[in-house]
Amino acid sequence: MEAIVPYLTFDGNAREAFSFYASALGGSIAHLQTFGEVDPQTDADNFNRVMHAIMKAGELTLMCSDTRCGDQPTLPGAMISLSMNFTTEESINHTYDALSEGATIIMPLQDTFWNARFGIIKDRFGIQWMFNYDKPQTN
């Protein structure tokens, strides 16, 4: 497994927050993609909201997204998940199964359109975990 990365969730102001954090921490936004860039059919309310962004400052990596309008509300102080990136499919499956004991499954571990295996749980202690394994690129 690679390092655990904090994943922040915002309600429409992720771009503003990440610009602020990048400036304050001496970093830069390494990646930012909106819902509209991923799906041009996205409704107007969600089109420019951030689907996924990565900010780097030295050794620090932060990731974030906006919620989609009408999805679960964000609560100040409870807008963080711990994101784990795995190097093998076996390790993501094992860790997901272990941490899922007594957990609430938010998104079952599954293959995604971005060529990854991904899932989200809230463990029995109330901590939200994100699991990601980027599959090898095939030519």
Backbone torsions as a table, in degrees:
resi	resn	phi	psi	omega
1	MET	NA	145.1	174.6
2	GLU	-86.2	-173.3	-179.2
3	ALA	-63.1	151.3	172.6
4	ILE	-79.2	132.2	-176.5
5	VAL	-116.3	126.7	174.6
6	PRO	-63.0	135.9	179.5
7	TYR	-122.1	116.2	-175.9
8	LEU	-99.7	142.8	-180.0
9	THR	-119.3	132.5	-178.0
10	PHE	-124.7	165.8	-179.6
11	ASP	-110.7	61.3	175.9
12	GLY	100.7	-5.2	-178.9
13	ASN	-120.8	28.3	-179.7
14	ALA	-62.7	-42.2	-179.2
15	ARG	-61.5	-45.6	179.1
16	GLU	-62.4	-45.2	-179.1
17	ALA	-63.2	-45.0	-177.9
18	PHE	-68.4	-35.3	175.0
19	SER	-61.9	-42.8	178.0
20	PHE	-62.9	-49.4	-178.8
21	TYR	-62.2	-42.3	179.6
22	ALA	-60.3	-44.0	179.4
23	SER	-66.3	-47.7	-176.4
24	ALA	-67.0	-32.5	-175.6
25	LEU	-100.4	3.2	179.5
26	GLY	68.7	34.6	-178.4
27	GLY	-116.0	-161.0	177.9
28	SER	-150.9	157.1	176.2
29	ILE	-83.2	113.6	-176.6
30	ALA	-83.7	-25.1	-178.1
31	HIS	-157.2	137.6	173.7
32	LEU	-150.4	125.3	-178.4
33	GLN	-134.8	132.6	-179.5
34	THR	-94.0	164.1	175.5
35	PHE	-59.4	-38.0	-180.0
36	GLY	-66.7	-32.3	177.2
37	GLU	-70.0	-32.7	179.9
38	VAL	-78.3	-40.6	-178.0
39	ASP	-136.3	99.0	-178.9
40	PRO	-59.6	-14.6	178.4
41	GLN	-86.3	0.6	180.0
42	THR	-58.6	139.9	-179.3
43	ASP	-63.6	159.0	-174.5
44	ALA	-58.8	-35.6	-178.2
45	ASP	-64.1	-28.5	-175.8
46	ASN	-108.3	-8.9	-170.6
47	PHE	-53.3	-46.5	-175.8
48	ASN	-97.7	3.2	175.5
49	ARG	-71.6	149.4	-176.7
50	VAL	-78.8	123.4	175.3
51	MET	-84.0	-37.9	179.9
52	HIS	-162.0	135.1	176.3
53	ALA	-142.5	152.4	178.1
54	ILE	-129.8	129.9	177.1
55	MET	-120.2	134.8	179.5
56	LYS	-123.5	136.7	174.5
57	ALA	-141.1	101.4	-174.8
58	GLY	61.6	-126.6	178.8
59	GLU	-82.9	-9.5	-178.4
60	LEU	-79.3	133.3	170.9
61	THR	-125.0	129.9	171.6
62	LEU	-121.5	145.5	173.5
63	MET	-124.1	157.6	179.2
64	CYS	-157.9	169.1	171.2
65	SER	-157.5	164.7	168.2
66	ASP	-94.3	153.4	168.6
67	THR	-75.1	159.8	171.9
68	ARG	-82.7	144.9	177.7
69	CYS	-52.7	131.2	178.6
70	GLY	89.8	-11.9	176.2
71	ASP	-76.4	-171.2	-179.3
72	GLN	-54.7	135.9	179.6
73	PRO	-70.4	152.0	174.9
74	THR	-91.7	138.5	179.0
75	LEU	-114.4	121.2	179.5
76	PRO	-50.0	133.5	-179.0
77	GLY	90.7	-17.0	-179.0
78	ALA	-120.2	33.6	-174.7
79	MET	-110.1	35.2	-178.0
80	ILE	-132.9	139.9	173.5
81	SER	-124.5	161.0	173.5
82	LEU	-105.0	119.0	-175.8
83	SER	-102.0	127.8	178.9
84	MET	-113.8	130.1	176.5
85	ASN	-107.8	128.2	-174.3
86	PHE	-107.1	154.8	-179.1
87	THR	-100.6	-10.8	176.5
88	THR	-140.0	153.3	177.3
89	GLU	-67.6	-34.4	179.1
90	GLU	-62.9	-42.3	-177.4
91	SER	-69.8	-36.8	177.9
92	ILE	-67.1	-42.8	-179.7
93	ASN	-62.0	-44.9	-178.9
94	HIS	-62.4	-48.9	-176.5
95	THR	-68.0	-40.2	176.9
96	TYR	-59.1	-48.2	-179.8
97	ASP	-60.7	-42.7	-177.8
98	ALA	-66.5	-47.0	-178.4
99	LEU	-74.7	-17.6	-179.5
100	SER	-76.3	-12.3	180.0
101	GLU	-59.8	115.2	-179.5
102	GLY	76.0	9.3	-175.9
103	ALA	-91.1	164.2	168.9
104	THR	-95.3	123.4	-179.6
105	ILE	-84.1	117.4	178.7
106	ILE	-90.2	-44.9	173.9
107	MET	-140.4	114.0	-179.5
108	PRO	-57.7	149.6	176.6
109	LEU	-60.8	124.7	-174.9
110	GLN	-157.2	163.3	174.0
111	ASP	-76.4	143.9	-174.9
112	THR	-121.4	169.8	179.2
113	PHE	-69.7	-16.9	179.6
114	TRP	-94.7	22.6	175.0
115	ASN	62.4	44.0	177.7
116	ALA	-135.7	165.7	168.3
117	ARG	-104.1	127.9	-169.4
118	PHE	-146.2	146.1	175.0
119	GLY	-162.1	163.3	179.8
120	ILE	-137.6	135.3	174.1
121	ILE	-133.0	159.6	165.9
122	LYS	-114.0	115.3	-173.8
123	ASP	-70.4	173.9	-174.8
124	ARG	-66.1	-9.1	177.1
125	PHE	-101.2	2.4	177.1
126	GLY	91.6	6.3	179.1
127	ILE	-90.1	131.8	179.4
128	GLN	-92.0	128.2	-179.1
129	TRP	-117.8	137.6	174.3
130	MET	-113.9	135.0	-177.8
131	PHE	-116.2	131.4	180.0
132	ASN	-142.4	132.2	172.2
133	TYR	-131.0	111.3	176.6
134	ASP	-77.7	118.7	-179.5
135	LYS	-70.4	149.5	178.0
136	PRO	-59.8	142.1	177.7
137	GLN	-72.6	136.1	176.1
138	THR	-110.0	141.3	-179.3
139	ASN	-100.2	NA	NA
